[in-house]
């Protein structure tokens, strides 16, 4: 009985830790899930007019607040909430953090 409990406990810990890996972007750089810290790199990326899917792939820790998205009125200083400006085809052409 104790052996089964130990085995299940070890299995549970292994499954829980399996999701704690470090993610990488398609270009090989490490994903920082906190927010944008390299503003120069971020501005260069936005200048390429990415799609919403490309943005979410490159910056998974940043909440993309599209027009019509409901959000709280809290003020964030960690660059984790980006309000984009979109062109007619839905590509991101600018925006700012709130």
C-alpha atoms as a printed R data frame, in Angstrom:
   type eleno elety resid chain resno       x      y       z
1  ATOM     1    CA   UNK     A     1   0.000  0.000   0.000
2  ATOM     2    CA   UNK     A     2   2.763  2.441   0.911
3  ATOM     3    CA   UNK     A     3   4.676  1.535  -2.234
4  ATOM     4    CA   UNK     A     4   1.674  2.426  -4.393
5  ATOM     5    CA   UNK     A     5   1.190  5.712  -2.564
6  ATOM     6    CA   UNK     A     6   4.872  6.567  -3.003
7  ATOM     7    CA   UNK     A     7   4.747  5.670  -6.693
8  ATOM     8    CA   UNK     A     8   1.643  7.784  -7.242
9  ATOM     9    CA   UNK     A     9   3.199 10.690  -5.350
10 ATOM    10    CA   UNK     A    10   6.359 10.549  -7.463
11 ATOM    11    CA   UNK     A    11   4.256 10.343 -10.622
12 ATOM    12    CA   UNK     A    12   2.191 13.351  -9.531
13 ATOM    13    CA   UNK     A    13   5.293 15.445  -8.866
14 ATOM    14    CA   UNK     A    14   6.786 14.431 -12.221
15 ATOM    15    CA   UNK     A    15   3.624 15.440 -14.068
16 ATOM    16    CA   UNK     A    16   3.435 18.760 -12.199
17 ATOM    17    CA   UNK     A    17   7.066 19.594 -12.980
18 ATOM    18    CA   UNK     A    18   6.767 18.608 -16.638
19 ATOM    19    CA   UNK     A    19   5.086 21.947 -17.376
20 ATOM    20    CA   UNK     A    20   7.915 23.970 -15.799
21 ATOM    21    CA   UNK     A    21  10.198 24.005 -18.816
22 ATOM    22    CA   UNK     A    22  11.761 27.075 -20.348
23 ATOM    23    CA   UNK     A    23  10.073 28.018 -23.585
24 ATOM    24    CA   UNK     A    24  11.836 29.464 -26.615
25 ATOM    25    CA   UNK     A    25  10.602 31.606 -29.467
26 ATOM    26    CA   UNK     A    26  10.806 30.501 -33.098
27 ATOM    27    CA   UNK     A    27  14.019 32.530 -33.450
28 ATOM    28    CA   UNK     A    28  15.596 30.616 -30.533
29 ATOM    29    CA   UNK     A    29  15.513 33.362 -27.896
30 ATOM    30    CA   UNK     A    30  14.189 32.613 -24.427
31 ATOM    31    CA   UNK     A    31  10.584 33.534 -23.613
32 ATOM    32    CA   UNK     A    32  10.199 35.870 -20.646
33 ATOM    33    CA   UNK     A    33   6.691 35.255 -19.353
34 ATOM    34    CA   UNK     A    34   6.712 38.340 -17.139
35 ATOM    35    CA   UNK     A    35   6.478 41.153 -19.683
36 ATOM    36    CA   UNK     A    36   8.468 43.115 -22.215
37 ATOM    37    CA   UNK     A    37  11.853 44.226 -20.910
38 ATOM    38    CA   UNK     A    38  13.692 44.800 -24.209
39 ATOM    39    CA   UNK     A    39  11.681 47.690 -25.634
40 ATOM    40    CA   UNK     A    40  14.017 48.113 -28.622
41 ATOM    41    CA   UNK     A    41  13.524 44.512 -29.684
42 ATOM    42    CA   UNK     A    42   9.794 44.792 -29.096
43 ATOM    43    CA   UNK     A    43   9.501 47.946 -31.225
44 ATOM    44    CA   UNK     A    44  11.524 46.297 -33.988
45 ATOM    45    CA   UNK     A    45   9.166 43.306 -33.893
46 ATOM    46    CA   UNK     A    46   6.047 45.503 -34.015
47 ATOM    47    CA   UNK     A    47   7.558 47.398 -36.982
48 ATOM    48    CA   UNK     A    48   7.323 44.147 -38.984
49 ATOM    49    CA   UNK     A    49   3.507 44.420 -38.712
50 ATOM    50    CA   UNK     A    50   2.942 40.978 -37.170
51 ATOM    51    CA   UNK     A    51  -0.359 39.130 -37.078
52 ATOM    52    CA   UNK     A    52  -2.056 38.512 -33.760
53 ATOM    53    CA   UNK     A    53  -0.886 34.866 -33.828
54 ATOM    54    CA   UNK     A    54   2.736 35.902 -34.461
55 ATOM    55    CA   UNK     A    55   2.536 38.362 -31.562
56 ATOM    56    CA   UNK     A    56   1.176 35.707 -29.203
57 ATOM    57    CA   UNK     A    57   3.931 33.301 -30.281
58 ATOM    58    CA   UNK     A    58   6.729 35.809 -29.686
59 ATOM    59    CA   UNK     A    59   5.296 37.372 -26.514
60 ATOM    60    CA   UNK     A    60   3.137 34.793 -24.690
61 ATOM    61    CA   UNK     A    61   3.495 36.672 -21.400
62 ATOM    62    CA   UNK     A    62   1.910 39.831 -22.833
63 ATOM    63    CA   UNK     A    63  -1.863 40.103 -22.906
64 ATOM    64    CA   UNK     A    64  -2.960 41.421 -26.306
65 ATOM    65    CA   UNK     A    65  -5.914 43.727 -25.665
66 ATOM    66    CA   UNK     A    66  -7.774 43.814 -28.968
67 ATOM    67    CA   UNK     A    67 -10.601 46.271 -29.672
68 ATOM    68    CA   UNK     A    68 -13.688 45.148 -27.792
69 ATOM    69    CA   UNK     A    69 -11.742 43.137 -25.202
70 ATOM    70    CA   UNK     A    70 -12.998 43.756 -21.687
71 ATOM    71    CA   UNK     A    71 -10.316 44.545 -19.122
72 ATOM    72    CA   UNK     A    72  -9.960 45.884 -15.615
73 ATOM    73    CA   UNK     A    73  -8.944 49.483 -14.942
74 ATOM    74    CA   UNK     A    74  -5.799 48.537 -13.036
75 ATOM    75    CA   UNK     A    75  -2.544 50.206 -13.998
76 ATOM    76    CA   UNK     A    76   0.312 47.872 -14.865
77 ATOM    77    CA   UNK     A    77   3.912 49.006 -14.926
78 ATOM    78    CA   UNK     A    78   5.401 45.668 -16.034
79 ATOM    79    CA   UNK     A    79   4.514 45.836 -19.767
80 ATOM    80    CA   UNK     A    80   2.222 42.818 -19.683
81 ATOM    81    CA   UNK     A    81  -0.845 44.371 -21.311
82 ATOM    82    CA   UNK     A    82  -0.477 45.737 -24.861
83 ATOM    83    CA   UNK     A    83  -3.202 47.729 -26.619
84 ATOM    84    CA   UNK     A    84  -2.422 47.400 -30.342
85 ATOM    85    CA   UNK     A    85  -3.366 49.572 -33.273
86 ATOM    86    CA   UNK     A    86  -4.500 47.381 -36.167
87 ATOM    87    CA   UNK     A    87  -4.585 47.988 -39.915
88 ATOM    88    CA   UNK     A    88  -7.509 46.957 -42.112
89 ATOM    89    CA   UNK     A    89  -6.182 43.395 -42.469
90 ATOM    90    CA   UNK     A    90  -5.747 42.917 -38.707
91 ATOM    91    CA   UNK     A    91  -1.962 43.287 -38.548
92 ATOM    92    CA   UNK     A    92  -0.455 45.141 -35.589
93 ATOM    93    CA   UNK     A    93   0.986 48.479 -36.730
94 ATOM    94    CA   UNK     A    94   1.586 50.116 -33.342
95 ATOM    95    CA   UNK     A    95   0.102 50.492 -29.908
96 ATOM    96    CA   UNK     A    96   1.064 51.096 -26.324
97 ATOM    97    CA   UNK     A    97   1.150 49.567 -22.873
98 ATOM    98    CA   UNK     A    98  -1.292 50.561 -20.112
